[in-house]
Amino acid sequence: MSITLTAQDAQTLRVAAWGAVSLMSAASAAGSAHKVATEGSIALTSATGQVGHILAKAPKGVKYGKTVAALADQVLPALTTSMTLLNQQDPAEADNFRRTITVALQAATRNQNGQPSPTMADMARKITEALDAAR
C-alpha cells in the first residue's frame, strides 16, 4: 500500500523522529550527547520503506525548544500525531515508523555497560508512550 502525505505531514514525521533523537541526546547528561545524536541519526537514516525516504532528511528550519521540557512539548505530540497519520493510511508504515524510532532509541541509549542511565531510560519510556498513545 502507498501512503500520501502532504509536505506538512512529512515535516511532522521528521520533527517527531529527529526530535526524539534530540530528546535522547538532551537526556544524556552523564554521557556523550554527540555520540547519542550520532547513533540515533544513523538509525533514522537507515530506515527503509516510505518512512525511510521521509526520515532520510532532517527537518529544516525547525526551531526546537531551548529546554528539554520545551523540546518534549513539541516532539511528544508530534510522535503521537505521526502514528495517527500513518495508522490511518497504512498500518504497516506506522509499524515501520514505530520500529525505526525504537531502533533509534536503542542505538542512542547504548553505552559501555549496556544499560542506559535512569534519565535516558525515562526519556525513552516517555517517547514510547507517545508512540503508543495513537493506538
C-alpha positions in Angstrom: 0.0 0.0 0.0 1.2 3.5 -0.7 0.8 6.5 1.6 0.1 10.0 0.6 1.4 12.7 2.9 1.4 16.4 2.5 4.6 18.4 2.9 3.4 19.3 6.4 2.7 15.7 7.3 6.2 14.7 6.2 7.6 17.6 8.2 5.7 16.3 11.3 7.2 12.8 10.9 10.7 14.4 10.6 10.2 16.6 13.6 8.9 13.6 15.6 11.7 11.2 14.7 14.6 13.7 14.7 13.2 15.4 17.8 13.1 12.0 19.6 16.8 11.6 19.0 17.3 15.2 20.2 15.4 14.4 23.4 17.6 11.4 24.0 20.7 13.5 23.4 19.5 16.1 25.8 18.8 13.4 28.4 22.3 12.1 28.2 23.7 14.5 30.7 26.2 11.9 32.1 27.1 10.6 28.7 28.2 11.9 25.3 25.3 13.9 23.8 27.2 13.9 20.4 27.5 10.1 20.4 23.8 9.7 21.3 22.8 12.0 18.5 25.1 10.3 16.0 23.9 6.8 16.9 20.3 7.9 16.8 20.7 9.7 13.5 22.4 6.7 11.8 19.4 4.6 12.8 16.9 7.2 11.3 18.8 7.5 8.0 19.0 3.7 7.8 15.2 3.3 7.8 13.5 1.7 4.8 10.2 1.9 3.1 8.3 5.1 2.5 9.0 6.2 6.1 12.7 5.7 5.4 12.5 8.1 2.4 10.9 10.7 4.6 13.3 10.4 7.5 16.4 10.4 5.3 16.4 14.2 5.6 16.5 16.0 8.9 13.8 18.7 9.3 15.0 22.1 8.1 14.1 25.4 9.7 12.6 23.9 12.8 13.0 26.0 16.0 13.2 23.4 18.8 12.6 24.4 22.4 15.5 25.7 24.3 14.9 23.5 27.3 14.2 19.7 27.5 10.7 20.4 28.6 10.0 22.8 25.7 11.5 20.2 23.3 9.4 17.5 24.8 6.3 19.7 24.4 7.0 19.8 20.6 8.2 16.3 20.0 6.0 14.0 22.1 2.7 15.3 20.5 4.4 15.1 17.0 5.2 11.4 17.7 1.5 10.7 18.5 0.3 12.7 15.5 2.7 10.8 13.2 1.5 7.5 14.4 -2.1 8.5 14.0 -1.5 9.8 10.5 0.3 6.6 9.4 -2.2 4.3 11.1 -5.0 5.9 9.1 -3.1 5.5 5.8 -1.1 2.3 6.2 -0.7 0.4 9.5 2.4 -1.3 8.1 4.1 2.0 7.6 3.0 3.0 11.1 4.7 -0.1 12.4 7.8 0.7 10.3 7.9 4.2 11.8 7.5 2.9 15.4 10.2 0.3 14.8 12.5 2.9 13.4 12.1 5.2 16.4 12.6 2.2 18.7 15.8 1.2 17.0 17.0 4.9 17.2 16.3 4.8 20.9 18.1 1.6 21.4 21.1 2.9 19.4 21.1 6.1 21.3 21.0 4.5 24.8 23.8 2.0 24.1 26.8 2.6 26.4 29.8 0.7 27.6 28.0 -1.4 30.3 24.9 -1.9 28.1 22.5 -0.1 30.4 21.0 3.4 29.8 21.2 6.0 32.5 18.0 6.4 34.5 17.4 9.8 32.8 17.7 8.3 29.3 15.6 5.3 30.3 12.8 7.6 31.5 13.0 9.7 28.3 12.8 6.5 26.2 9.7 5.5 28.2 8.1 8.9 27.5 8.9 8.6 23.8 7.5 5.1 23.6 4.3 6.2 25.5 3.8 9.0 22.9 4.1 6.4 20.1 1.7 4.1 21.7 -0.9 6.9 22.5 -2.2 6.7 19.0 -3.3 3.1 19.4 
